[in-house]
């Protein structure tokens, strides 16, 4: 029960805070957008490089397996 009341109080205080400091909220949001884009771009590049490396490794392993199978026969 206390958790529900605490949640309701937090919602009310949050709404009042947004109303009171709306312009500051918008400035903070505007400042965060480029930062989030930068971090997201860096993560996308890192994930892309990792994916390319994994595919290259899989192709190398397949080539080794095929050559091993050809040597056996």
CHARMM-style PDB file with segment names, atoms N, HN, CA, C and O in Angstrom:
ATOM      1  N   UNK     1       0.827  -1.195   0.000  1.00  0.00      PROA
ATOM      2  CA  UNK     1       0.000   0.000   0.000  1.00  0.00      PROA
ATOM      3  C   UNK     1       0.864   1.249   0.000  1.00  0.00      PROA
ATOM      4  O   UNK     1       0.563   2.217  -0.698  1.00  0.00      PROA
ATOM      5  N   UNK     2       1.964   1.230   0.801  1.00  0.00      PROA
ATOM      6  HN  UNK     2       2.208   0.444   1.368  1.00  0.00      PROA
ATOM      7  CA  UNK     2       2.848   2.397   0.846  1.00  0.00      PROA
ATOM      8  C   UNK     2       3.536   2.634  -0.489  1.00  0.00      PROA
ATOM      9  O   UNK     2       3.811   3.775  -0.862  1.00  0.00      PROA
ATOM     10  N   UNK     3       3.811   1.554  -1.205  1.00  0.00      PROA
ATOM     11  HN  UNK     3       3.588   0.628  -0.902  1.00  0.00      PROA
ATOM     12  CA  UNK     3       4.446   1.696  -2.514  1.00  0.00      PROA
ATOM     13  C   UNK     3       3.511   2.410  -3.479  1.00  0.00      PROA
ATOM     14  O   UNK     3       3.947   3.268  -4.246  1.00  0.00      PROA
ATOM     15  N   UNK     4       2.236   2.063  -3.445  1.00  0.00      PROA
ATOM     16  HN  UNK     4       1.882   1.366  -2.822  1.00  0.00      PROA
ATOM     17  CA  UNK     4       1.253   2.709  -4.319  1.00  0.00      PROA
ATOM     18  C   UNK     4       1.138   4.191  -3.980  1.00  0.00      PROA
ATOM     19  O   UNK     4       1.122   5.037  -4.875  1.00  0.00      PROA
ATOM     20  N   UNK     5       1.059   4.504  -2.693  1.00  0.00      PROA
ATOM     21  HN  UNK     5       1.072   3.817  -1.966  1.00  0.00      PROA
ATOM     22  CA  UNK     5       0.976   5.910  -2.289  1.00  0.00      PROA
ATOM     23  C   UNK     5       2.243   6.675  -2.662  1.00  0.00      PROA
ATOM     24  O   UNK     5       2.171   7.822  -3.101  1.00  0.00      PROA
ATOM     25  N   UNK     6       3.387   6.048  -2.489  1.00  0.00      PROA
ATOM     26  HN  UNK     6       3.445   5.116  -2.131  1.00  0.00      PROA
ATOM     27  CA  UNK     6       4.642   6.682  -2.898  1.00  0.00      PROA
ATOM     28  C   UNK     6       4.701   6.909  -4.393  1.00  0.00      PROA
ATOM     29  O   UNK     6       5.204   7.935  -4.849  1.00  0.00      PROA
ATOM     30  N   UNK     7       4.190   5.960  -5.158  1.00  0.00      PROA
ATOM     31  HN  UNK     7       3.781   5.126  -4.788  1.00  0.00      PROA
ATOM     32  CA  UNK     7       4.145   6.109  -6.615  1.00  0.00      PROA
ATOM     33  C   UNK     7       3.229   7.238  -7.041  1.00  0.00      PROA
ATOM     34  O   UNK     7       3.563   8.006  -7.943  1.00  0.00      PROA
ATOM     35  N   UNK     8       2.082   7.343  -6.404  1.00  0.00      PROA
ATOM     36  HN  UNK     8       1.810   6.719  -5.672  1.00  0.00      PROA
ATOM     37  CA  UNK     8       1.148   8.430  -6.717  1.00  0.00      PROA
ATOM     38  C   UNK     8       1.771   9.775  -6.367  1.00  0.00      PROA
ATOM     39  O   UNK     8       1.654  10.730  -7.135  1.00  0.00      PROA
ATOM     40  N   UNK     9       2.434   9.860  -5.212  1.00  0.00      PROA
ATOM     41  HN  UNK     9       2.530   9.084  -4.589  1.00  0.00      PROA
ATOM     42  CA  UNK     9       3.095  11.108  -4.813  1.00  0.00      PROA
ATOM     43  C   UNK     9       4.189  11.476  -5.810  1.00  0.00      PROA
ATOM     44  O   UNK     9       4.346  12.648  -6.151  1.00  0.00      PROA
ATOM     45  N   UNK    10       4.954  10.478  -6.283  1.00  0.00      PROA
ATOM     46  HN  UNK    10       4.827   9.526  -6.006  1.00  0.00      PROA
ATOM     47  CA  UNK    10       6.006  10.739  -7.259  1.00  0.00      PROA
ATOM     48  C   UNK    10       5.432  11.243  -8.578  1.00  0.00      PROA
ATOM     49  O   UNK    10       6.002  12.140  -9.200  1.00  0.00      PROA
ATOM     50  N   UNK    11       4.316  10.677  -9.005  1.00  0.00      PROA
ATOM     51  HN  UNK    11       3.853   9.949  -8.499  1.00  0.00      PROA
ATOM     52  CA  UNK    11       3.668  11.118 -10.239  1.00  0.00      PROA
ATOM     53  C   UNK    11       3.201  12.569 -10.105  1.00  0.00      PROA
ATOM     54  O   UNK    11       3.414  13.380 -11.006  1.00  0.00      PROA
ATOM     55  N   UNK    12       2.572  12.884  -8.989  1.00  0.00      PROA
ATOM     56  HN  UNK    12       2.400  12.225  -8.257  1.00  0.00      PROA
ATOM     57  CA  UNK    12       2.077  14.247  -8.776  1.00  0.00      PROA
ATOM     58  C   UNK    12       3.249  15.234  -8.736  1.00  0.00      PROA
ATOM     59  O   UNK    12       3.197  16.282  -9.380  1.00  0.00      PROA
ATOM     60  N   UNK    13       4.291  14.907  -7.993  1.00  0.00      PROA
ATOM     61  HN  UNK    13       4.333  14.055  -7.471  1.00  0.00      PROA
ATOM     62  CA  UNK    13       5.460  15.789  -7.936  1.00  0.00      PROA
ATOM     63  C   UNK    13       6.133  15.911  -9.303  1.00  0.00      PROA
ATOM     64  O   UNK    13       6.616  16.985  -9.661  1.00  0.00      PROA
ATOM     65  N   UNK    14       6.168  14.837 -10.055  1.00  0.00      PROA
ATOM     66  HN  UNK    14       5.776  13.965  -9.764  1.00  0.00      PROA
ATOM     67  CA  UNK    14       6.757  14.873 -11.397  1.00  0.00      PROA
ATOM     68  C   UNK    14       5.980  15.776 -12.332  1.00  0.00      PROA
ATOM     69  O   UNK    14       6.572  16.544 -13.091  1.00  0.00      PROA
ATOM     70  N   UNK    15       4.655  15.693 -12.284  1.00  0.00      PROA
ATOM     71  HN  UNK    15       4.174  15.070 -11.667  1.00  0.00      PROA
ATOM     72  CA  UNK    15       3.817  16.557 -13.129  1.00  0.00      PROA
ATOM     73  C   UNK    15       3.987  18.015 -12.731  1.00  0.00      PROA
ATOM     74  O   UNK    15       4.123  18.884 -13.592  1.00  0.00      PROA
ATOM     75  N   UNK    16       3.980  18.285 -11.433  1.00  0.00      PROA
ATOM     76  HN  UNK    16       3.870  17.578 -10.733  1.00  0.00      PROA
ATOM     77  CA  UNK    16       4.176  19.659 -10.969  1.00  0.00      PROA
ATOM     78  C   UNK    16       5.557  20.184 -11.365  1.00  0.00      PROA
ATOM     79  O   UNK    16       5.697  21.347 -11.745  1.00  0.00      PROA
ATOM     80  N   UNK    17       6.569  19.331 -11.275  1.00  0.00      PROA
ATOM     81  HN  UNK    17       6.455  18.386 -10.965  1.00  0.00      PROA
ATOM     82  CA  UNK    17       7.912  19.727 -11.674  1.00  0.00      PROA
ATOM     83  C   UNK    17       8.009  20.032 -13.153  1.00  0.00      PROA
ATOM     84  O   UNK    17       8.661  20.997 -13.553  1.00  0.00      PROA
ATOM     85  N   UNK    18       7.360  19.208 -13.970  1.00  0.00      PROA
ATOM     86  HN  UNK    18       6.831  18.424 -13.645  1.00  0.00      PROA
ATOM     87  CA  UNK    18       7.376  19.472 -15.411  1.00  0.00      PROA
ATOM     88  C   UNK    18       6.658  20.779 -15.742  1.00  0.00      PROA
ATOM     89  O   UNK    18       7.109  21.531 -16.606  1.00  0.00      PROA
ATOM     90  N   UNK    19       5.563  21.051 -15.073  1.00  0.00      PROA
ATOM     91  HN  UNK    19       5.196  20.440 -14.371  1.00  0.00      PROA
ATOM     92  CA  UNK    19       4.841  22.304 -15.317  1.00  0.00      PROA
ATOM     93  C   UNK    19       5.696  23.492 -14.903  1.00  0.00      PROA
ATOM     94  O   UNK    19       5.798  24.476 -15.635  1.00  0.00      PROA
ATOM     95  N   UNK    20       6.309  23.399 -13.731  1.00  0.00      PROA
ATOM     96  HN  UNK    20       6.226  22.599 -13.136  1.00  0.00      PROA
ATOM     97  CA  UNK    20       7.090  24.518 -13.194  1.00  0.00      PROA
ATOM     98  C   UNK    20       8.361  24.774 -14.003  1.00  0.00      PROA
ATOM     99  O   UNK    20       8.706  25.924 -14.273  1.00  0.00      PROA
ATOM    100  N   UNK    21       9.059  23.700 -14.391  1.00  0.00      PROA
ATOM    101  HN  UNK    21       8.779  22.765 -14.172  1.00  0.00      PROA
ATOM    102  CA  UNK    21      10.343  23.842 -15.061  1.00  0.00      PROA
ATOM    103  C   UNK    21      10.303  23.313 -16.499  1.00  0.00      PROA
ATOM    104  O   UNK    21      11.245  22.661 -16.948  1.00  0.00      PROA
ATOM    105  N   UNK    22       9.227  23.590 -17.207  1.00  0.00      PROA
ATOM    106  HN  UNK    22       8.462  24.120 -16.841  1.00  0.00      PROA
ATOM    107  CA  UNK    22       9.053  23.083 -18.565  1.00  0.00      PROA
ATOM    108  C   UNK    22      10.178  23.541 -19.494  1.00  0.00      PROA
ATOM    109  O   UNK    22      10.724  22.735 -20.246  1.00  0.00      PROA
ATOM    110  N   UNK    23      10.527  24.828 -19.447  1.00  0.00      PROA
ATOM    111  HN  UNK    23      10.083  25.484 -18.836  1.00  0.00      PROA
ATOM    112  CA  UNK    23      11.565  25.338 -20.342  1.00  0.00      PROA
ATOM    113  C   UNK    23      12.927  24.705 -20.041  1.00  0.00      PROA
ATOM    114  O   UNK    23      13.683  24.398 -20.963  1.00  0.00      PROA
ATOM    115  N   UNK    24      13.239  24.511 -18.768  1.00  0.00      PROA
ATOM    116  HN  UNK    24      12.625  24.760 -18.020  1.00  0.00      PROA
ATOM    117  CA  UNK    24      14.492  23.843 -18.420  1.00  0.00      PROA
ATOM    118  C   UNK    24      14.488  22.386 -18.890  1.00  0.00      PROA
ATOM    119  O   UNK    24      15.512  21.857 -19.321  1.00  0.00      PROA
ATOM    120  N   UNK    25      13.325  21.753 -18.798  1.00  0.00      PROA
ATOM    121  HN  UNK    25      12.492  22.183 -18.447  1.00  0.00      PROA
ATOM    122  CA  UNK    25      13.193  20.379 -19.275  1.00  0.00      PROA
ATOM    123  C   UNK    25      13.464  20.311 -20.774  1.00  0.00      PROA
ATOM    124  O   UNK    25      14.161  19.410 -21.240  1.00  0.00      PROA
ATOM    125  N   UNK    26      12.913  21.262 -21.530  1.00  0.00      PROA
ATOM    126  HN  UNK    26      12.346  21.993 -21.152  1.00  0.00      PROA
ATOM    127  CA  UNK    26      13.124  21.270 -22.977  1.00  0.00      PROA
ATOM    128  C   UNK    26      14.593  21.526 -23.320  1.00  0.00      PROA
ATOM    129  O   UNK    26      15.125  20.923 -24.252  1.00  0.00      PROA
ATOM    130  N   UNK    27      15.249  22.412 -22.573  1.00  0.00      PROA
ATOM    131  HN  UNK    27      14.817  22.901 -21.815  1.00  0.00      PROA
ATOM    132  CA  UNK    27      16.669  22.669 -22.810  1.00  0.00      PROA
ATOM    133  C   UNK    27      17.500  21.422 -22.511  1.00  0.00      PROA
ATOM    134  O   UNK    27      18.416  21.087 -23.262  1.00  0.00      PROA
ATOM    135  N   UNK    28      17.184  20.747 -21.431  1.00  0.00      PROA
ATOM    136  HN  UNK    28      16.440  21.018 -20.821  1.00  0.00      PROA
ATOM    137  CA  UNK    28      17.904  19.521 -21.092  1.00  0.00      PROA
ATOM    138  C   UNK    28      17.678  18.451 -22.154  1.00  0.00      PROA
ATOM    139  O   UNK    28      18.604  17.730 -22.525  1.00  0.00      PROA
ATOM    140  N   UNK    29      16.450  18.352 -22.635  1.00  0.00      PROA
ATOM    141  HN  UNK    29      15.698  18.938 -22.334  1.00  0.00      PROA
ATOM    142  CA  UNK    29      16.141  17.383 -23.671  1.00  0.00      PROA
ATOM    143  C   UNK    29      16.902  17.709 -24.950  1.00  0.00      PROA
ATOM    144  O   UNK    29      17.443  16.816 -25.601  1.00  0.00      PROA
ATOM    145  N   UNK    30      16.944  18.990 -25.308  1.00  0.00      PROA
ATOM    146  HN  UNK    30      16.504  19.716 -24.779  1.00  0.00      PROA
ATOM    147  CA  UNK    30      17.669  19.416 -26.505  1.00  0.00      PROA
ATOM    148  C   UNK    30      19.164  19.139 -26.355  1.00  0.00      PROA
ATOM    149  O   UNK    30      19.832  18.824 -27.340  1.00  0.00      PROA
ATOM    150  N   UNK    31      19.688  19.250 -25.160  1.00  0.00      PROA
ATOM    151  HN  UNK    31      19.146  19.505 -24.360  1.00  0.00      PROA
ATOM    152  CA  UNK    31      21.107  18.975 -24.930  1.00  0.00      PROA
ATOM    153  C   UNK    31      21.390  17.475 -24.971  1.00  0.00      PROA
ATOM    154  O   UNK    31      22.492  17.071 -25.341  1.00  0.00      PROA
ATOM    155  N   UNK    32      20.435  16.658 -24.606  1.00  0.00      PROA
ATOM    156  HN  UNK    32      19.540  16.986 -24.305  1.00  0.00      PROA
ATOM    157  CA  UNK    32      20.652  15.214 -24.565  1.00  0.00      PROA
ATOM    158  C   UNK    32      20.563  14.553 -25.945  1.00  0.00      PROA
ATOM    159  O   UNK    32      21.195  13.523 -26.181  1.00  0.00      PROA
ATOM    160  N   UNK    33      19.788  15.135 -26.847  1.00  0.00      PROA
ATOM    161  HN  UNK    33      19.274  15.971 -26.655  1.00  0.00      PROA
ATOM    162  CA  UNK    33      19.576  14.502 -28.150  1.00  0.00      PROA
ATOM    163  C   UNK    33      20.894  14.301 -28.903  1.00  0.00      PROA
ATOM    164  O   UNK    33      21.148  13.183 -29.351  1.00  0.00      PROA
ATOM    165  N   UNK    34      21.750  15.319 -29.068  1.00  0.00      PROA
ATOM    166  HN  UNK    34      21.544  16.228 -28.704  1.00  0.00      PROA
ATOM    167  CA  UNK    34      23.011  15.069 -29.779  1.00  0.00      PROA
ATOM    168  C   UNK    34      23.903  14.047 -29.068  1.00  0.00      PROA
ATOM    169  O   UNK    34      24.563  13.238 -29.721  1.00  0.00      PROA
ATOM    170  N   UNK    35      23.923  14.082 -27.751  1.00  0.00      PROA
ATOM    171  HN  UNK    35      23.387  14.738 -27.221  1.00  0.00      PROA
ATOM    172  CA  UNK    35      24.718  13.119 -26.985  1.00  0.00      PROA
ATOM    173  C   UNK    35      24.219  11.704 -27.225  1.00  0.00      PROA
ATOM    174  O   UNK    35      25.019  10.792 -27.438  1.00  0.00      PROA
ATOM    175  N   UNK    36      22.920  11.512 -27.194  1.00  0.00      PROA
ATOM    176  HN  UNK    36      22.270  12.252 -27.022  1.00  0.00      PROA
ATOM    177  CA  UNK    36      22.344  10.184 -27.417  1.00  0.00      PROA
ATOM    178  C   UNK    36      22.630   9.708 -28.840  1.00  0.00      PROA
ATOM    179  O   UNK    36      22.934   8.535 -29.052  1.00  0.00      PROA
ATOM    180  N   UNK    37      22.534  10.619 -29.821  1.00  0.00      PROA
ATOM    181  HN  UNK    37      22.287  11.573 -29.649  1.00  0.00      PROA
ATOM    182  CA  UNK    37      22.858  10.254 -31.198  1.00  0.00      PROA
ATOM    183  C   UNK    37      24.329   9.851 -31.326  1.00  0.00      PROA
ATOM    184  O   UNK    37      24.648   8.884 -32.018  1.00  0.00      PROA
ATOM    185  N   UNK    38      25.215  10.579 -30.667  1.00  0.00      PROA
ATOM    186  HN  UNK    38      24.956  11.364 -30.104  1.00  0.00      PROA
ATOM    187  CA  UNK    38      26.637  10.256 -30.705  1.00  0.00      PROA
ATOM    188  C   UNK    38      26.906   8.882 -30.117  1.00  0.00      PROA
ATOM    189  O   UNK    38      27.583   8.063 -30.738  1.00  0.00      PROA
ATOM    190  N   UNK    39      26.386   8.625 -28.938  1.00  0.00      PROA
ATOM    191  HN  UNK    39      25.836   9.290 -28.434  1.00  0.00      PROA
ATOM    192  CA  UNK    39      26.589   7.325 -28.286  1.00  0.00      PROA
ATOM    193  C   UNK    39      25.955   6.200 -29.111  1.00  0.00      PROA
ATOM    194  O   UNK    39      26.551   5.134 -29.269  1.00  0.00      PROA
ATOM    195  N   UNK    40      24.755   6.437 -29.633  1.00  0.00      PROA
ATOM    196  HN  UNK    40      24.272   7.303 -29.505  1.00  0.00      PROA
ATOM    197  CA  UNK    40      24.100   5.423 -30.462  1.00  0.00      PROA
ATOM    198  C   UNK    40      24.891   5.119 -31.722  1.00  0.00      PROA
ATOM    199  O   UNK    40      25.000   3.960 -32.123  1.00  0.00      PROA
ATOM    200  N   UNK    41      25.444   6.147 -32.349  1.00  0.00      PROA
ATOM    201  HN  UNK    41      25.355   7.088 -32.023  1.00  0.00      PROA
ATOM    202  CA  UNK    41      26.257   5.943 -33.545  1.00  0.00      PROA
ATOM    203  C   UNK    41      27.516   5.152 -33.250  1.00  0.00      PROA
ATOM    204  O   UNK    41      27.883   4.255 -34.009  1.00  0.00      PROA
ATOM    205  N   UNK    42      28.180   5.479 -32.149  1.00  0.00      PROA
ATOM    206  HN  UNK    42      27.882   6.208 -31.532  1.00  0.00      PROA
ATOM    207  CA  UNK    42      29.386   4.744 -31.764  1.00  0.00      PROA
ATOM    208  C   UNK    42      29.056   3.275 -31.514  1.00  0.00      PROA
ATOM    209  O   UNK    42      29.782   2.383 -31.954  1.00  0.00      PROA
ATOM    210  N   UNK    43      27.958   3.034 -30.805  1.00  0.00      PROA
ATOM    211  HN  UNK    43      27.368   3.758 -30.447  1.00  0.00      PROA
ATOM    212  CA  UNK    43      27.557   1.640 -30.539  1.00  0.00      PROA
ATOM    213  C   UNK    43      27.219   0.898 -31.832  1.00  0.00      PROA
ATOM    214  O   UNK    43      27.558  -0.276 -31.981  1.00  0.00      PROA
ATOM    215  N   UNK    44      26.548   1.584 -32.773  1.00  0.00      PROA
ATOM    216  HN  UNK    44      26.273   2.538 -32.652  1.00  0.00      PROA
ATOM    217  CA  UNK    44      26.200   0.947 -34.044  1.00  0.00      PROA
ATOM    218  C   UNK    44      27.459   0.564 -34.818  1.00  0.00      PROA
ATOM    219  O   UNK    44      27.521  -0.519 -35.400  1.00  0.00      PROA
ATOM    220  N   UNK    45      28.459   1.440 -34.830  1.00  0.00      PROA
ATOM    221  HN  UNK    45      28.409   2.320 -34.357  1.00  0.00      PROA
ATOM    222  CA  UNK    45      29.708   1.133 -35.530  1.00  0.00      PROA
ATOM    223  C   UNK    45      30.414  -0.048 -34.869  1.00  0.00      PROA
ATOM    224  O   UNK    45      30.897  -0.946 -35.559  1.00  0.00      PROA
ATOM    225  N   UNK    46      30.477  -0.054 -33.548  1.00  0.00      PROA
ATOM    226  HN  UNK    46      30.084   0.675 -32.987  1.00  0.00      PROA
ATOM    227  CA  UNK    46      31.131  -1.156 -32.838  1.00  0.00      PROA
ATOM    228  C   UNK    46      30.417  -2.478 -33.113  1.00  0.00      PROA
ATOM    229  O   UNK    46      31.066  -3.494 -33.362  1.00  0.00      PROA
ATOM    230  N   UNK    47      29.097  -2.468 -33.069  1.00  0.00      PROA
ATOM    231  HN  UNK    47      28.570  -1.643 -32.866  1.00  0.00      PROA
ATOM    232  CA  UNK    47      28.326  -3.694 -33.327  1.00  0.00      PROA
ATOM    233  C   UNK    47      28.509  -4.147 -34.766  1.00  0.00      PROA
ATOM    234  O   UNK    47      28.629  -5.343 -35.031  1.00  0.00      PROA
ATOM    235  N   UNK    48      28.530  -3.191 -35.705  1.00  0.00      PROA
ATOM    236  HN  UNK    48      28.432  -2.220 -35.489  1.00  0.00      PROA
ATOM    237  CA  UNK    48      28.732  -3.532 -37.115  1.00  0.00      PROA
ATOM    238  C   UNK    48      30.089  -4.161 -37.358  1.00  0.00      PROA
ATOM    239  O   UNK    48      30.186  -5.158 -38.074  1.00  0.00      PROA
ATOM    240  N   UNK    49      31.139  -3.599 -36.777  1.00  0.00      PROA
ATOM    241  HN  UNK    49      31.060  -2.789 -36.196  1.00  0.00      PROA
ATOM    242  CA  UNK    49      32.483  -4.157 -36.937  1.00  0.00      PROA
ATOM    243  C   UNK    49      32.541  -5.563 -36.342  1.00  0.00      PROA
ATOM    244  O   UNK    49      33.124  -6.470 -36.937  1.00  0.00      PROA
ATOM    245  N   UNK    50      31.943  -5.738 -35.184  1.00  0.00      PROA
ATOM    246  HN  UNK    50      31.469  -5.001 -34.701  1.00  0.00      PROA
ATOM    247  CA  UNK    50      31.917  -7.048 -34.541  1.00  0.00      PROA
ATOM    248  C   UNK    50      31.194  -8.070 -35.418  1.00  0.00      PROA
ATOM    249  O   UNK    50      31.632  -9.214 -35.537  1.00  0.00      PROA
ATOM    250  N   UNK    51      30.104  -7.657 -36.021  1.00  0.00      PROA
ATOM    251  HN  UNK    51      29.748  -6.727 -35.924  1.00  0.00      PROA
ATOM    252  CA  UNK    51      29.328  -8.555 -36.870  1.00  0.00      PROA
ATOM    253  C   UNK    51      30.133  -8.976 -38.102  1.00  0.00      PROA
ATOM    254  O   UNK    51      30.117 -10.144 -38.491  1.00  0.00      PROA
ATOM    255  N   UNK    52      30.835  -8.020 -38.712  1.00  0.00      PROA
ATOM    256  HN  UNK    52      30.848  -7.071 -38.397  1.00  0.00      PROA
ATOM    257  CA  UNK    52      31.651  -8.332 -39.893  1.00  0.00      PROA
ATOM    258  C   UNK    52      32.767  -9.302 -39.511  1.00  0.00      PROA
ATOM    259  O   UNK    52      33.049 -10.243 -40.253  1.00  0.00      PROA
ATOM    260  N   UNK    53      33.398  -9.083 -38.367  1.00  0.00      PROA
ATOM    261  HN  UNK    53      33.169  -8.319 -37.764  1.00  0.00      PROA
ATOM    262  CA  UNK    53      34.461  -9.981 -37.913  1.00  0.00      PROA
ATOM    263  C   UNK    53      33.922 -11.390 -37.670  1.00  0.00      PROA
ATOM    264  O   UNK    53      34.573 -12.375 -38.020  1.00  0.00      PROA
ATOM    265  N   UNK    54      32.735 -11.488 -37.072  1.00  0.00      PROA
ATOM    266  HN  UNK    54      32.206 -10.689 -36.788  1.00  0.00      PROA
ATOM    267  CA  UNK    54      32.149 -12.809 -36.809  1.00  0.00      PROA
ATOM    268  C   UNK    54      31.853 -13.547 -38.110  1.00  0.00      PROA
ATOM    269  O   UNK    54      32.112 -14.746 -38.218  1.00  0.00      PROA
ATOM    270  N   UNK    55      31.306 -12.830 -39.105  1.00  0.00      PROA
ATOM    271  HN  UNK    55      31.095 -11.856 -39.017  1.00  0.00      PROA
ATOM    272  CA  UNK    55      31.013 -13.464 -40.390  1.00  0.00      PROA
ATOM    273  C   UNK    55      32.292 -13.949 -41.071  1.00  0.00      PROA
ATOM    274  O   UNK    55      32.315 -15.036 -41.648  1.00  0.00      PROA
ATOM    275  N   UNK    56      33.357 -13.143 -41.005  1.00  0.00      PROA
ATOM    276  HN  UNK    56      33.338 -12.260 -40.537  1.00  0.00      PROA
ATOM    277  CA  UNK    56      34.620 -13.538 -41.613  1.00  0.00      PROA
ATOM    278  C   UNK    56      35.177 -14.779 -40.918  1.00  0.00      PROA
ATOM    279  O   UNK    56      35.695 -15.680 -41.578  1.00  0.00      PROA
ATOM    280  N   UNK    57      35.076 -14.827 -39.609  1.00  0.00      PROA
ATOM    281  HN  UNK    57      34.655 -14.095 -39.073  1.00  0.00      PROA
ATOM    282  CA  UNK    57      35.555 -15.991 -38.853  1.00  0.00      PROA
ATOM    283  C   UNK    57      34.746 -17.237 -39.212  1.00  0.00      PROA
ATOM    284  O   UNK    57      35.312 -18.321 -39.353  1.00  0.00      PROA
ATOM    285  N   UNK    58      33.422 -17.092 -39.359  1.00  0.00      PROA
ATOM    286  HN  UNK    58      32.962 -16.212 -39.244  1.00  0.00      PROA
ATOM    287  CA  UNK    58      32.584 -18.238 -39.729  1.00  0.00      PROA
ATOM    288  C   UNK    58      32.967 -18.760 -41.106  1.00  0.00      PROA
ATOM    289  O   UNK    58      33.009 -19.972 -41.319  1.00  0.00      PROA
ATOM    290  N   UNK    59      33.248 -17.849 -42.051  1.00  0.00      PROA
ATOM    291  HN  UNK    59      33.214 -16.865 -41.877  1.00  0.00      PROA
ATOM    292  CA  UNK    59      33.645 -18.278 -43.396  1.00  0.00      PROA
ATOM    293  C   UNK    59      34.980 -19.009 -43.353  1.00  0.00      PROA
ATOM    294  O   UNK    59      35.165 -20.002 -44.056  1.00  0.00      PROA
ATOM    295  N   UNK    60      35.916 -18.525 -42.531  1.00  0.00      PROA
ATOM    296  HN  UNK    60      35.766 -17.718 -41.960  1.00  0.00      PROA
ATOM    297  CA  UNK    60      37.207 -19.197 -42.403  1.00  0.00      PROA
ATOM    298  C   UNK    60      37.023 -20.602 -41.836  1.00  0.00      PROA
ATOM    299  O   UNK    60      37.640 -21.554 -42.313  1.00  0.00      PROA
ATOM    300  N   UNK    61      36.166 -20.730 -40.806  1.00  0.00      PROA
ATOM    301  HN  UNK    61      35.664 -19.957 -40.418  1.00  0.00      PROA
ATOM    302  CA  UNK    61      35.924 -22.042 -40.211  1.00  0.00      PROA
ATOM    303  C   UNK    61      35.277 -22.993 -41.204  1.00  0.00      PROA
ATOM    304  O   UNK    61      35.615 -24.176 -41.242  1.00  0.00      PROA
ATOM    305  N   UNK    62      34.338 -22.481 -42.017  1.00  0.00      PROA
ATOM    306  HN  UNK    62      34.062 -21.520 -41.986  1.00  0.00      PROA
ATOM    307  CA  UNK    62      33.701 -23.325 -43.023  1.00  0.00      PROA
ATOM    308  C   UNK    62      34.713 -23.781 -44.060  1.00  0.00      PROA
ATOM    309  O   UNK    62      34.680 -24.929 -44.501  1.00  0.00      PROA
ATOM    310  N   UNK    63      35.620 -22.878 -44.454  1.00  0.00      PROA
ATOM    311  HN  UNK    63      35.647 -21.945 -44.095  1.00  0.00      PROA
ATOM    312  CA  UNK    63      36.637 -23.248 -45.437  1.00  0.00      PROA
ATOM    313  C   UNK    63      37.567 -24.310 -44.880  1.00  0.00      PROA
ATOM    314  O   UNK    63      37.960 -25.228 -45.600  1.00  0.00      PROA
ATOM    315  N   UNK    64      37.925 -24.198 -43.603  1.00  0.00      PROA
ATOM    316  HN  UNK    64      37.605 -23.453 -43.018  1.00  0.00      PROA
ATOM    317  CA  UNK    64      38.795 -25.197 -42.972  1.00  0.00      PROA
ATOM    318  C   UNK    64      38.078 -26.529 -42.899  1.00  0.00      PROA
ATOM    319  O   UNK    64      38.686 -27.564 -43.168  1.00  0.00      PROA
ATOM    320  N   UNK    65      36.808 -26.534 -42.544  1.00  0.00      PROA
ATOM    321  HN  UNK    65      36.313 -25.693 -42.324  1.00  0.00      PROA
ATOM    322  CA  UNK    65      36.037 -27.779 -42.465  1.00  0.00      PROA
ATOM    323  C   UNK    65      35.931 -28.436 -43.835  1.00  0.00      PROA
ATOM    324  O   UNK    65      36.064 -29.654 -43.947  1.00  0.00      PROA
ATOM    325  N   UNK    66      35.690 -27.640 -44.882  1.00  0.00      PROA
ATOM    326  HN  UNK    66      35.581 -26.650 -44.791  1.00  0.00      PROA
ATOM    327  CA  UNK    66      35.574 -28.198 -46.228  1.00  0.00      PROA
ATOM    328  C   UNK    66      36.902 -28.788 -46.687  1.00  0.00      PROA
ATOM    329  O   UNK    66      36.931 -29.854 -47.303  1.00  0.00      PROA
ATOM    330  N   UNK    67      37.992 -28.102 -46.390  1.00  0.00      PROA
ATOM    331  HN  UNK    67      37.968 -27.237 -45.890  1.00  0.00      PROA
ATOM    332  CA  UNK    67      39.296 -28.639 -46.804  1.00  0.00      PROA
ATOM    333  C   UNK    67      39.628 -29.907 -46.033  1.00  0.00      PROA
ATOM    334  O   UNK    67      40.246 -30.823 -46.573  1.00  0.00      PROA
ATOM    335  N   UNK    68      39.215 -29.960 -44.762  1.00  0.00      PROA
ATOM    336  HN  UNK    68      38.713 -29.216 -44.322  1.00  0.00      PROA
ATOM    337  CA  UNK    68      39.451 -31.156 -43.969  1.00  0.00      PROA
ATOM    338  C   UNK    68      38.631 -32.327 -44.522  1.00  0.00      PROA
ATOM    339  O   UNK    68      39.129 -33.451 -44.586  1.00  0.00      PROA
ATOM    340  N   UNK    69      37.396 -32.076 -44.916  1.00  0.00      PROA
ATOM    341  HN  UNK    69      36.992 -31.163 -44.864  1.00  0.00      PROA
ATOM    342  CA  UNK    69      36.542 -33.121 -45.477  1.00  0.00      PROA
ATOM    343  C   UNK    69      37.085 -33.590 -46.811  1.00  0.00      PROA
ATOM    344  O   UNK    69      37.040 -34.783 -47.110  1.00  0.00      PROA
ATOM    345  N   UNK    70      37.594 -32.680 -47.612  1.00  0.00      PROA
ATOM    346  HN  UNK    70      37.631 -31.711 -47.368  1.00  0.00      PROA
ATOM    347  CA  UNK    70      38.174 -33.057 -48.921  1.00  0.00      PROA
ATOM    348  C   UNK    70      39.434 -33.870 -48.738  1.00  0.00      PROA
ATOM    349  O   UNK    70      39.698 -34.782 -49.523  1.00  0.00      PROA
ATOM    350  N   UNK    71      40.229 -33.559 -47.708  1.00  0.00      PROA
ATOM    351  HN  UNK    71      40.015 -32.819 -47.071  1.00  0.00      PROA
ATOM    352  CA  UNK    71      41.444 -34.322 -47.456  1.00  0.00      PROA
ATOM    353  C   UNK    71      41.128 -35.751 -47.015  1.00  0.00      PROA
ATOM    354  O   UNK    71      41.880 -36.673 -47.330  1.00  0.00      PROA
ATOM    355  N   UNK    72      40.027 -35.944 -46.290  1.00  0.00      PROA
ATOM    356  HN  UNK    72      39.416 -35.195 -46.034  1.00  0.00      PROA
ATOM    357  CA  UNK    72      39.653 -37.269 -45.805  1.00  0.00      PROA
ATOM    358  C   UNK    72      39.212 -38.174 -46.939  1.00  0.00      PROA
ATOM    359  O   UNK    72      39.423 -39.385 -46.884  1.00  0.00      PROA
ATOM    360  N   UNK    73      38.598 -37.596 -47.974  1.00  0.00      PROA
ATOM    361  HN  UNK    73      38.427 -36.611 -48.019  1.00  0.00      PROA
ATOM    362  CA  UNK    73      38.069 -38.448 -49.039  1.00  0.00      PROA
ATOM    363  C   UNK    73      39.041 -38.694 -50.147  1.00  0.00      PROA
ATOM    364  OT1 UNK    73      38.720 -39.397 -51.105  1.00  0.00      PROA
TER     365      UNK     73
END
